[in-house]
Amino acid sequence: MIENSNGNALHLNNVQIVLNDKLLLSVNETVQAGEVLTLMGPSGSGKSSLLAYIAGFLDPVFVASGDINLNETNLNELPAELRKIGLLFQDAMLFPHMSVGQNLLFAVGANVRSKAERKTLVEEALEVANLSDYFNADPATLSGGQKSRIALMRVLLSSPQALLLDEPFSKLDTNLKAQIREFVFTEAKRRMLPILMVTHDEEDAKAAGGKVITL
Amino acid sequence: MLLRLAPSFALLVLLGPIFFGLWGTIEPAFGHFPALGSDTYSLEPFHKLFQRPGLGISIALSLWTGLGTTLVAVSVVAMFIAGWSNTKWFASVQQLVSPLLSVPHAAAAFGLAFLISPSGWLLRLVSPELTGITRPPNLLILHDPMALSLMAGLIIKEIPFLLLIVLSALPQSNAKRLSHIVRSLGYGRVMGFLYVVWPNIYKQIRLGVFAVIAYATSVVDVAIILGPTTPAPLAPRLVTWMSDSDLLVRFEASAGALLQLGVTATALIAWWLLEKFGAKIMKQIAVSGRRFQKDKAIRVISLITICLTSGVVILGLVILAIWSFAGYWSFPNALPSGFSLDSWTRSWSGLISPLINTVIVGISSTLIALIISLACLEREARTGNKGGSYMLGILYLPLIVPQIGFVFGLQSFFLVFDIDATFSALILVHLVFVLPYVFLSLSDPWRAWDKRYGQAALSLGHSQNSVFWNIRAPMLLRAILVAAAVGFAVSVGQYLVTILIGAGRITTITTEAVALASGGDRRIIGVYAFLQMLMPFAGFMLASLIPNILFRGKRDMRASA
C-alpha cells in the first residue's frame, strides 16, 4: 500500500466560521502526524462546517476565514479534489452502481497506471479490511461494519495527507463500534495521518486518545 | 467554462421564441407586414376579425371550456388528495395515474370519442341486451354545442397532470403532521386537510394550474376531435385562418391570436378572483368551527371519479387498439367479427415518413433539452447558486402563454427568413415546450441526491467532471432517462406547433392523426392514435429497462431505492 511517508501536520491558523454575522467557532490548532484532534459540541455549533471548510465544500451561506495548511501547502485556494484530504462520513457512502472492487479502484490515484498494479493495491486493501473475497460484491449486500471498513480503505487508497472524520461511528451498532473505531485509528495512525474528528460520543474521544476541544 | 453560460442559454431558448413570436403576432395584427406589402399600421385586421360570424360564441366557449375544465380537474384532485393521502388506495391510484401522463392529448381524445359516440363502444357493450338498440341513436354526443365532450376529454388528461404536481408538492407541505393535528381537533379528514394542508400545496402548484387554464382555453387538437363546430372555440378557428391559402387572412389570424391571448388572460384573471373568493369562503367556514366529520360520501365519490377518469383513458386506448386490428364490425356487436392487419398494411406506406419525422424531432429536441437541463443543474450543484425563484416562473412561461399566441408569429418570422418548415426550426420550437418539462422532471431527483457522494469522490482526488460522469450521472441515470421520456412524450404530443411551423411539409404521427379526425375512418384513426400512444410508452419502457439492465445485481440502484 502507499504510505504517507512525510509525516507532516495539519495546521488550522485562526480559522473562524461565521453564519449570519454570528461567530460559530474559532479554532487555532495544529494536528500532528499520527495524532487525533477531537471536536465535540452540540449540533449547530459549526463543527461539521469546519470539516467542510477544510475539505473545500463549505456552503456559501457560511463565511470562513483563516489559513489551512497541510504539509507547508496552503489549501485555502485549492479546489477540493487537489487538497489530498480524506473524508469519512456517518454513512459509508459507497457508490451503489459500482462493485466493492470498483469503488476501491476508483480511489486509487491515476498515477498508478498499470491495470495489474491497481488491482494488486485494491486486493491488498481488501485483505487489510479482512474482506478478500468481496471484490465483485454489491456494496448493498455488505453489513454496516463491512461497509465502514471498505469506506476507510477507499479513502486510504487515494493516498490522503490528512483524514477528516464526521461522526463516522455514530450509526454503527454498539458492539461493532469499538472494533471499527480501533480499525480506523490503527490504519490511519500507521500511515502517520493527522486526523480531525467531529463527534457526539465521549467514547470516540477517549478511544482517539488525542486532544479534545469542546465547543 | 461552458457551464457558466448554461442558464443564460436556457433563458434564450425559452424567452427568445416567445419574444419574437409575440412580436411577429403583434405587427401583422395591426396591419404591418412588409413581406406581404403592407407597411402601415391599422386596426383593419381587428375590424375584419370581429365581423366573423359567431365570434362571441367562440370566445365564450374558450372561456367556459378553460375555466370549467380547470375547476373540475382541480376539485377532483383536491378532494382525492384530501380524502385519501397516506392510504393504500392512494398509492395504487398513484401508480395507475402516473403512466397516463405520457398519453398524448389527441390519443386520449380519440379514445374517448370511440367510447362515448352514439356508435361507440360503451353503447355497443350494453346493446342490444340492455337498451334494445340495434342502430346507433341519432344523438349529438361528440362536438356537442355545450363543449361537454371537449371538457371531458381535457379533464381526463389534466387530472393526471395535476395529481403529479400535487404529489411532488406534498413532501414540502408537512401534510401528514398537519392533518393529524387538525383531525385530533375533531375535524373530518377531507375538510381538515382542505383547511390546513391544501393552501400550502396550492401555493406550490399554482403555476401548474395556470398552465392548465392556458392550455384548456387555447387547445386545438382535442377541440378538433371532440369540440363544438358551429361555431368552434376560438383556437381551432384561428388555425383554419392561419392555414388559409389567401395570405391576406394572416392579418386577421394575427389579430385573432392576440384576441386569444386576451381570452386566456381573462380566464386567468377570473381564476385569480375565484381563488380569492374561495379562500375567503374557506376561512369563514373554518372559523365557524363546523367539523364536517361525515365525509365518507365525498371520499368515495372522489375515489370513484379518479378511477373513472383513468379508466376512461385506459379503456379508450384499448378500443383504439381494437379498431386498428378490426375486421368487419357491425353495430351493435361488442367485438369485431374478425381481426386483421389490413388497416396497418394499408396505412404503412403513409406512416413511415411521419413516424421518422416524429422520432427525429422528438429525439433531437429531447437531447438538446437534456443537455441544457443537465448543464444548468450541474452548474447549480457546483456553485450552490439556484438562480432565484423567478427561474421557475420563466420555466412555466411557455406553458402559460397560449401557444397559438406566439407560434403563429414565430412562423411569420421564419417565413421572412425562409426557414419555415425546416427541421431545425421545428426542433427549436418543440424545444421551447420540451425544455420546461425535462427540467422540472429532472430537477427534483437531481437536487435530492445526497451531495456527500460527490464530496467523497472529490476528496478521493477526482475532478468535478470525473464526478459527474462516473458518479452523479450514473447514479441518476434513471431520473435522466425518465426526464428524457417525458420530453419525448411532450414532443410527440405537439400538434399546433408542428402544424404551424412544419407548415404541412413536415408531418408527424400527431398531425396526421388529427387530420384524420374529420374523415371518420375508425380503423385508420385507430392505427395512428395507437401509434401516437405507443411512442411515448416505448420511451418510458426504455427508461425503466435500461437502468435495470445496466445495474443488474446492484440492489441500491433498483427503481424503488
Interface residues (C-beta under 8 A of the other chain):
Chain A: A55 G56 F57 D59 P60 P79 A80 E81 L82 R83 K84 I85 G86 L87 F89 D91 M93 F95 P96 H97 F106 A107 G109 A110 D138 P139 A140 T141 R154 V155 S158 P160
Chain B: T383 G384 N385 D450 K451 R452 Y453 Q455 A456 A457 L458 S459 L460 G461 H462 S463 Q464 N470 I471 P474 M475 L477 F551 G553 K554 R555 D556 M557 A561
